[in-house]
Each structure stands twice: as structure tokens, then as C-alpha cells.
Amino acid sequence: MSLKQRITDDMKTAMKSGDKSRLGVIRLMLAAIKQREVDERVTLDDSQILAILDKMVKQRHDSIRQYTAAQRNDLAEVEAFEIEVIQAYLPKALTENEILALLEQAMTYTGATSMRDMGKLMAILKPQLQGRADMAQVSGLVKQRLS
């Protein structure tokens, strides 16, 4: 079953059970997916949907930081709940050691030795790590390893 179908099925389940808060988050996810499909006139595959969900999680983390700084813990809790719902559709996050192992494999495969090869490495790593790791963290690890 595709990720989009799974989300749609979960929306129907949330509707039937009357779970309005969960339903709202699922509708936000489907709206973001549908918006991108309409804008680009394509049907998104699972990896593209994961990228959208990953971006939604990042946006909510940023919102939590801002709400916490403004002492609006009530709003931060709403964002945290939304993150929890969205992350249920993302694959299990990788540990730093797992990321480093994939980085070593990519370096061996590409023969990367300097910062000039960072683009090659990121092109190989991004599809493997999308939705499973913070790409900013991965970029930092790649820079650290190549320097």
C-alpha cells in the first residue's frame, strides 16, 4: 500500500472514530501532498511524500522553538502533537553511527576525498536518508569527514 493511500485510510478511520485533532493533522498532510501534485501536475511517489512530511516536521520544530521563546506553551503542545502524528508515517530515524556507515559506503562508491566531492556524496545519500535523518546533520557530518 502506498503512503498516500495509508494516510487516506487513516483519515477515514479518524473520521469514523471522531478523533478531530488527529483528523485535522492528517487533512493538513493530505492538503500539502495534493497541493504539490496540483502545482507540478504529477502523482507523487512515496519518497516525494516523505520529503513533504519531513519538511512539515521541520516547520513544526521551528514553530515550537518560536512558541517556547514567546512562552506560548499551549501552542507548542499543539505543534508537538502534530509532529507526533506526522512522524508516525516517517520511517524510523537512523542513529549517527548508521548515518556514518552509509556515508563511508558512499565515499567508497564515489571515491570522494575532498570538499569538491560533497555534491556527489549528498546526491547518493539524500535518497537513502530522506525522512530518516536530518539532512542538515548529515551535511555537517559529510563536511567533517571530508575536511
VMD Tcl script that draws the C-alpha trace (Angstrom):
set ca {
  {0.00 0.00 0.00}
  {1.34 3.41 -0.91}
  {1.99 6.00 1.77}
  {-0.67 8.30 0.35}
  {-3.25 5.51 0.48}
  {-2.26 4.71 4.06}
  {-2.74 8.35 5.07}
  {-6.12 8.45 3.30}
  {-7.23 5.27 5.07}
  {-6.13 6.70 8.41}
  {-8.16 9.85 7.66}
  {-11.26 7.73 7.17}
  {-10.55 5.88 10.41}
  {-10.10 9.16 12.30}
  {-13.38 10.43 10.86}
  {-15.26 7.34 11.96}
  {-13.75 7.37 15.45}
  {-14.37 11.10 15.92}
  {-10.70 11.89 16.63}
  {-10.88 15.50 15.45}
  {-7.36 16.59 16.44}
  {-5.75 13.66 14.59}
  {-8.10 14.17 11.65}
  {-7.03 17.80 11.36}
  {-3.34 16.88 11.15}
  {-4.00 14.15 8.59}
  {-6.00 16.59 6.48}
  {-3.08 19.05 6.63}
  {-0.75 16.32 5.36}
  {-3.09 15.35 2.52}
  {-3.58 19.01 1.60}
  {0.20 19.53 1.35}
  {0.52 16.41 -0.81}
  {-2.39 17.40 -3.04}
  {-1.07 20.97 -3.39}
  {2.27 19.73 -4.67}
  {0.59 17.27 -7.04}
  {-1.58 20.03 -8.48}
  {1.28 22.52 -8.72}
  {3.59 20.09 -10.51}
  {0.85 18.11 -12.31}
  {2.29 14.78 -11.22}
  {1.39 11.93 -8.92}
  {3.89 11.83 -6.09}
  {5.67 8.63 -5.13}
  {6.45 7.61 -1.57}
  {9.89 9.24 -1.48}
  {8.44 12.59 -2.57}
  {5.68 12.29 0.03}
  {8.31 11.52 2.68}
  {10.12 14.73 1.69}
  {6.90 16.70 2.20}
  {6.25 15.11 5.59}
  {9.87 15.68 6.62}
  {9.52 19.36 5.73}
  {6.30 19.58 7.75}
  {8.08 18.15 10.80}
  {10.92 20.68 10.41}
  {8.41 23.54 10.18}
  {6.73 22.39 13.37}
  {10.05 22.09 15.21}
  {10.78 25.68 14.22}
  {7.33 26.75 15.40}
  {7.89 25.03 18.76}
  {11.14 26.97 19.23}
  {9.37 30.24 18.47}
  {6.35 29.47 20.67}
  {8.59 28.41 23.55}
  {10.61 31.62 23.24}
  {7.35 33.57 23.34}
  {6.20 31.50 26.35}
  {3.20 30.11 24.44}
  {3.44 26.54 25.69}
  {-0.17 25.85 24.74}
  {0.65 26.39 21.07}
  {3.94 24.49 21.39}
  {1.99 21.48 22.69}
  {-0.29 21.56 19.64}
  {2.76 21.59 17.36}
  {4.32 18.71 19.32}
  {1.14 16.67 18.85}
  {1.22 17.38 15.11}
  {4.85 16.23 14.95}
  {3.88 13.01 16.73}
  {1.12 12.29 14.19}
  {3.28 13.11 11.16}
  {6.24 11.09 12.41}
  {4.03 8.00 12.55}
  {4.27 7.99 8.73}
  {8.02 8.55 8.56}
  {10.47 5.64 8.70}
  {12.42 5.00 11.89}
  {15.15 7.60 12.37}
  {18.74 6.48 11.89}
  {21.39 6.78 14.58}
  {24.56 8.76 13.97}
  {26.54 5.53 13.64}
  {24.16 4.24 10.95}
  {24.46 7.55 9.08}
  {28.27 7.38 9.29}
  {28.20 3.81 7.94}
  {26.13 4.95 4.93}
  {28.50 7.90 4.49}
  {31.51 5.57 4.40}
  {29.80 3.38 1.80}
  {29.01 6.41 -0.34}
  {32.59 7.70 -0.04}
  {33.93 4.31 -1.15}
  {31.46 4.16 -4.03}
  {32.22 7.67 -5.32}
  {35.88 7.84 -4.36}
  {35.21 11.15 -2.60}
  {38.22 12.64 -0.85}
  {37.70 16.41 -0.67}
  {35.02 19.07 -0.24}
  {34.68 19.25 -4.03}
  {33.04 15.82 -3.87}
  {30.37 16.84 -1.37}
  {27.70 17.23 -4.07}
  {28.31 13.68 -5.30}
  {28.04 12.31 -1.78}
  {24.87 14.22 -0.94}
  {23.27 13.10 -4.21}
  {23.81 9.48 -3.19}
  {22.93 9.94 0.49}
  {19.79 12.05 0.15}
  {17.52 9.34 -1.33}
  {18.74 6.84 1.28}
  {18.28 9.19 4.22}
  {15.19 11.21 3.27}
  {12.78 11.19 6.17}
  {15.16 9.07 8.26}
  {17.71 11.73 9.22}
  {18.04 15.49 9.50}
  {19.79 16.45 6.28}
  {21.47 19.42 7.97}
  {23.07 16.99 10.42}
  {24.12 14.74 7.51}
  {25.63 17.71 5.70}
  {27.63 18.58 8.81}
  {28.89 15.00 9.09}
  {29.90 14.98 5.42}
  {31.79 18.27 5.82}
  {33.50 16.99 8.95}
  {34.51 13.74 7.23}
  {35.81 15.41 4.05}
  {37.88 18.08 5.79}
}
mol new
graphics top color blue
foreach p $ca { graphics top sphere $p radius 0.5 }
foreach p [lrange $ca 0 end-1] q [lrange $ca 1 end] { graphics top cylinder $p $q radius 0.2 }
display resetview
